[in-house]
Amino acid sequence: MTPLELHNDAIVIDGLIIAKWNRELFEDMRRGGLTAANCTVSVWEGFQATVDNIVKSNALIAECSDLVQPVRTTADITRAKEEGKTGIIYGFQNAHAFEDQIGYVEVFKQLGVGIVQMCYNTQNLVGTGCYERDGGLSGFGREIVAEMNRVGIMCDLSHVGAKTSEEVILESKKPVCYSHCLPSGLKEHPRNKSDEELKFIADHGGFVGVTMFTPFLRAGVDATVDDYVEAIEYVMNIVGEDAIGIGTDFTQGHGQDFFEWLTHDKGYARRLTRFGKIINPEGIRTIGEFPNLTEALLRRGFSEPLVRKIMGENWVRVLKDVWGE
């Protein structure tokens, strides 16, 4: 197979996209050959605002049903592939939308939410994010983890503090993930994970999606798709070829106001970080360029079966386990 033929034949899953929702985005997903993606519908929002986001997203998916379809099960991912569409998995980047109600976990599962990050950068009722002193998983947080395990929502630890992450990994009876992270072994950054953290999650049955967000890559804004592949290989050498996948963190279509909202606590309070210039690696600047990643992995010397695992098969396997199928 040529690289493009392999890409078009493979299951391709992006473990985190927080791009601007519209038809143009969905068209680019199809150009990129995405089989499915974890698409963020909640960051700083509470329960009501998150439900409102889901209502709008449901309407948009219905309007664009020639391009996309909702994903509740891994069978839906397979069906999306067969029908030449992209499956949309709803995900949160913060458990804030659960507020203080354990029952909301099941409500959101019924609304199609399959992956929830426990904290986004700062403290919430569950635990602590990566930009402040980490107090670990709260007692309420332990109940939330148990309920997420019960209903079948994956615990995501990408923006979560090290202590809280470790305690979620130990508490969860199901595999947990870093849906989108990079190794601090290549670049030291509060959002990157140490070799020890990467090994710990893998040793406990967890999963790592590797991001390409250039502020966290070694080459920064000068990064190319090959620098992204370097990071994938680095992580794979720690976690193994069955515990790794893709989680790009595409922010396609958003302006500076969106990044200001992301980088302030609760979207408006204290500044947590500055990203600087936001530009994706050369060769994969847009979702439509996703086939270039498959080509770059092959160019790096990865075998065809391994490329299939990284591009999506591993995600399907771990989601099937977490979702209780």
PEKANOR-V39346 format. One record per helix or strand of 2 or more residues. SS is the DSSP state (a for helix, b for strand). FROM is the first residue (numbers start at 1). LEN is the number of residues. Records with the same first field share a line. If there is no record, write none. Layout:
# PEKANOR-V39346
SS: FROM-LEN  FROM-LEN
This chain:
# PEKANOR-V39346
a: 3-7  23-9  47-17  74-10  95-4  103-8  139-13  162-10  195-9  214-3  220-3  225-15  256-7  265-3  287-3  291-9  304-19
b: 13-5  36-7  68-3  86-7  113-5  154-3  177-5  207-4  244-3
